[in-house]
Amino acid sequence: MIEIKTLASGSQGNCYHITDGRTALLIEAGISFKEIRRQLDFQTSNIAGCLVSHEHKDHCKAVPDVLRAGINVYMSEGTASEINAAGHRIKHVKSKQSFRLGTWTVLPFDVQHDVSEPLGFLLANQAGDKLLFASDTYYIKYKFKGLTHLLLECNYSLDILNENIEAGRIHKAMKHRLLRSHFSLENVKEFLKANDLSKVQEIHLLHLSDSNSDEERFKREIQELTGKLVYVS
């Protein structure tokens, strides 16, 4: 059984604690390690590793402190280069090349974001659970079978964004960046329709925009589409 604890989600910082009861992991380290420790009741010595998707600070700023705590951090070579992360605890991983991390088999895959070498992660454990993590991408070109847990960015909805631009609340140049870097409600729906959701137990919507999203609406629409339990982080 997988337990998911959201420590932070959004432009101010992202960090998620995942465990299958045997191996605990962090996904992202975008808040201070002091805050990570506080939220985990200072139980961090059992964390087997930390997966980092890309170089933006809201996903990686605590990496130096995570390393100092003796936790290996897994990221692409492109991400490591951008944040000048080096040392024996930095582990370079490549898209579509799986690796073992305790009881997890982790398969990184390439995603679409305006950074050097961003990754999503598919995590499978020995009990047959499969967790998909994808944040800061406007599109996922792969299809997945047998997923049980999904952690997906759902940053904005196009109609809310257009309304904000029309009202002058957001500069129209922002639209182009969002369209090419973040997962919209509309694209999340298309991704869910294209994939096998028969075993899915939970869907977690992550990284909602402060101004271009609607938490209740996003949750309702994804629940109606999938019939699954939906959480908004």
C-alpha positions as CSV (number, residue, x, y, z in Angstrom):
1,M,0.0,0.0,0.0
2,I,1.3,3.4,-1.0
3,E,1.1,6.4,1.4
4,I,1.5,9.9,-0.1
5,K,2.0,13.0,2.0
6,T,2.2,16.4,0.3
7,L,4.6,18.6,2.1
8,A,4.3,21.5,-0.4
9,S,2.8,22.0,-3.8
10,G,2.8,25.1,-6.0
11,S,5.1,27.9,-7.1
12,Q,6.4,28.5,-3.6
13,G,7.8,25.0,-3.3
14,N,7.1,21.3,-4.1
15,C,7.9,18.3,-2.0
16,Y,6.2,14.9,-1.6
17,H,6.9,12.0,0.7
18,I,6.1,8.6,-0.7
19,T,6.3,5.2,1.1
20,D,5.2,1.7,0.4
21,G,5.7,0.8,4.1
22,R,9.2,-0.5,3.4
23,T,11.0,2.2,1.5
24,A,10.4,6.0,2.0
25,L,11.3,8.5,-0.7
26,L,11.1,12.2,-1.3
27,I,10.0,13.5,-4.7
28,E,11.2,17.1,-5.2
29,A,13.0,19.2,-2.6
30,G,11.6,22.7,-3.2
31,I,11.2,23.7,0.4
32,S,13.8,24.0,3.2
33,F,15.0,20.8,4.7
34,K,14.2,22.2,8.1
35,E,10.5,22.4,7.0
36,I,10.7,18.9,5.4
37,R,12.0,17.5,8.7
38,R,9.3,19.4,10.7
39,Q,6.5,18.0,8.6
40,L,7.8,14.5,8.9
41,D,8.1,14.8,12.7
42,F,11.9,14.7,12.3
43,Q,11.8,11.1,11.0
44,T,14.0,11.5,8.0
45,S,16.8,9.0,8.7
46,N,14.8,6.3,6.9
47,I,14.5,8.2,3.6
48,A,16.2,6.1,0.9
49,G,16.5,8.8,-1.7
50,C,15.1,12.0,-3.3
51,L,14.0,12.3,-6.9
52,V,14.2,15.7,-8.5
53,S,12.4,16.5,-11.8
54,H,14.3,19.7,-12.9
55,E,16.3,22.7,-11.9
56,H,13.7,25.3,-10.9
57,K,14.2,26.4,-7.3
58,D,10.6,25.5,-6.3
59,H,11.6,21.9,-7.0
60,C,15.3,21.7,-5.9
61,K,16.3,24.4,-3.5
62,A,16.9,22.1,-0.5
63,V,19.1,19.7,-2.5
64,P,22.4,20.8,-0.7
65,D,20.8,20.2,2.7
66,V,19.3,16.9,1.6
67,L,22.7,15.8,0.5
68,R,24.3,16.9,3.8
69,A,21.7,14.8,5.6
70,G,23.2,11.7,3.9
71,I,20.4,11.2,1.4
72,N,21.2,10.4,-2.2
73,V,19.5,12.6,-4.8
74,Y,18.5,11.4,-8.3
75,M,18.3,13.7,-11.2
76,S,19.2,14.1,-14.9
77,E,22.7,15.1,-15.8
78,G,21.2,18.3,-17.3
79,T,19.5,19.2,-14.0
80,A,22.7,18.5,-12.0
81,S,24.7,20.7,-14.4
82,E,22.3,23.6,-14.1
83,I,22.3,23.6,-10.3
84,N,26.0,22.7,-10.0
85,A,25.2,19.6,-8.0
86,A,28.1,17.2,-7.6
87,G,29.5,14.6,-5.2
88,H,29.0,10.9,-4.6
89,R,25.4,11.3,-3.4
90,I,24.3,12.9,-6.7
91,K,23.1,10.1,-8.9
92,H,22.6,10.9,-12.6
93,V,19.6,9.1,-14.2
94,K,18.5,8.9,-17.8
95,S,15.1,8.9,-19.4
96,K,13.8,5.3,-20.0
97,Q,16.6,3.7,-18.0
98,S,15.1,2.2,-14.8
99,F,17.0,1.8,-11.5
100,R,16.3,0.2,-8.1
101,L,15.8,2.3,-5.0
102,G,15.0,0.0,-2.0
103,T,11.7,-1.8,-2.8
104,W,11.0,0.6,-5.7
105,T,11.9,0.3,-9.4
106,V,12.0,3.8,-10.8
107,L,11.7,4.6,-14.5
108,P,12.4,8.2,-15.4
109,F,10.8,9.5,-18.6
110,D,11.3,12.8,-20.5
111,V,8.7,15.5,-20.1
112,Q,8.1,18.9,-21.8
113,H,9.2,21.9,-19.9
114,D,11.4,25.0,-20.5
115,V,14.5,23.7,-18.7
116,S,17.5,21.6,-19.5
117,E,16.6,17.9,-19.1
118,P,13.3,17.5,-17.1
119,L,11.9,14.2,-16.0
120,G,8.8,12.5,-14.8
121,F,9.0,9.3,-12.8
122,L,7.1,6.0,-12.8
123,L,7.6,4.1,-9.5
124,A,6.7,0.4,-9.2
125,N,7.0,-1.6,-5.9
126,Q,7.1,-5.3,-5.2
127,A,3.4,-5.3,-4.2
128,G,2.4,-4.4,-7.7
129,D,1.6,-0.7,-7.1
130,K,2.5,1.8,-9.8
131,L,2.8,5.5,-9.0
132,L,3.2,8.1,-11.8
133,F,4.7,11.5,-11.0
134,A,4.6,14.3,-13.6
135,S,4.9,18.0,-12.8
136,D,5.9,21.0,-14.9
137,T,5.2,19.6,-18.3
138,Y,2.6,20.7,-20.8
139,Y,2.3,17.2,-22.4
140,I,3.1,13.5,-21.7
141,K,3.7,11.6,-24.8
142,Y,3.8,8.2,-23.1
143,K,1.0,5.8,-22.1
144,F,1.1,3.7,-19.0
145,K,-0.6,0.4,-18.0
146,G,-1.5,-0.7,-14.5
147,L,-1.2,2.6,-12.7
148,T,-2.5,2.7,-9.1
149,H,-1.6,6.2,-8.0
150,L,-1.2,9.4,-10.0
151,L,0.5,12.6,-9.0
152,L,-0.1,15.0,-11.8
153,E,0.3,18.7,-12.2
154,C,-2.9,20.5,-13.0
155,N,-1.7,24.1,-13.1
156,Y,-4.3,26.1,-14.9
157,S,-7.4,26.0,-17.1
158,L,-7.4,27.8,-20.5
159,D,-10.7,29.6,-20.0
160,I,-9.6,31.0,-16.6
161,L,-6.3,32.0,-18.1
162,N,-8.0,33.8,-21.0
163,E,-10.4,35.5,-18.7
164,N,-7.5,36.8,-16.6
165,I,-5.7,38.1,-19.7
166,E,-8.8,39.8,-21.0
167,A,-9.3,41.5,-17.6
168,G,-5.7,42.7,-17.5
169,R,-4.9,40.6,-14.4
170,I,-2.2,38.7,-16.3
171,H,0.1,39.8,-19.1
172,K,-0.7,38.0,-22.4
173,A,3.0,37.0,-22.7
174,M,2.5,34.7,-19.7
175,K,0.1,32.6,-21.8
176,H,2.7,31.5,-24.2
177,R,5.0,30.3,-21.4
178,L,2.2,28.5,-19.6
179,L,1.1,26.7,-22.8
180,R,4.7,25.5,-23.4
181,S,5.7,24.6,-19.8
182,H,2.7,23.6,-17.6
183,F,0.0,20.9,-17.6
184,S,-3.5,22.4,-18.1
185,L,-6.7,20.9,-16.9
186,E,-7.6,20.3,-20.5
187,N,-4.4,18.4,-21.2
188,V,-4.6,16.4,-17.9
189,K,-8.1,15.2,-19.1
190,E,-6.7,14.1,-22.5
191,F,-3.9,12.3,-20.8
192,L,-6.3,10.5,-18.4
193,K,-8.6,9.5,-21.3
194,A,-5.6,8.0,-23.2
195,N,-4.4,5.8,-20.3
196,D,-5.5,2.6,-18.6
197,L,-7.1,3.8,-15.3
198,S,-8.7,0.5,-14.3
199,K,-6.5,-0.1,-11.3
200,V,-6.2,3.5,-10.2
201,Q,-6.9,4.1,-6.5
202,E,-6.0,7.8,-6.2
203,I,-5.4,10.8,-8.3
204,H,-3.5,13.7,-6.8
205,L,-3.7,17.1,-8.6
206,L,-0.5,19.1,-8.0
207,H,1.0,22.5,-8.5
208,L,-2.3,24.5,-9.1
209,S,-1.7,28.1,-10.1
210,D,-2.7,30.7,-7.5
211,S,-4.6,32.8,-10.1
212,N,-5.4,30.5,-13.1
213,S,-7.0,27.5,-11.3
214,D,-10.2,26.6,-9.4
215,E,-9.5,23.8,-6.9
216,E,-13.2,22.7,-6.4
217,R,-13.9,22.7,-10.2
218,F,-10.7,20.8,-11.0
219,K,-11.4,18.2,-8.4
220,R,-15.0,17.8,-9.5
221,E,-14.3,17.6,-13.2
222,I,-11.5,15.0,-12.8
223,Q,-13.7,12.9,-10.4
224,E,-16.6,13.0,-13.0
225,L,-14.3,12.0,-15.8
226,T,-12.5,9.1,-14.0
227,G,-14.8,8.0,-11.2
228,K,-11.7,7.9,-9.0
229,L,-10.8,9.4,-5.6
230,V,-9.2,12.8,-6.3
231,Y,-7.1,14.9,-4.0
232,V,-5.9,18.4,-4.6
233,S,-2.5,19.2,-3.1
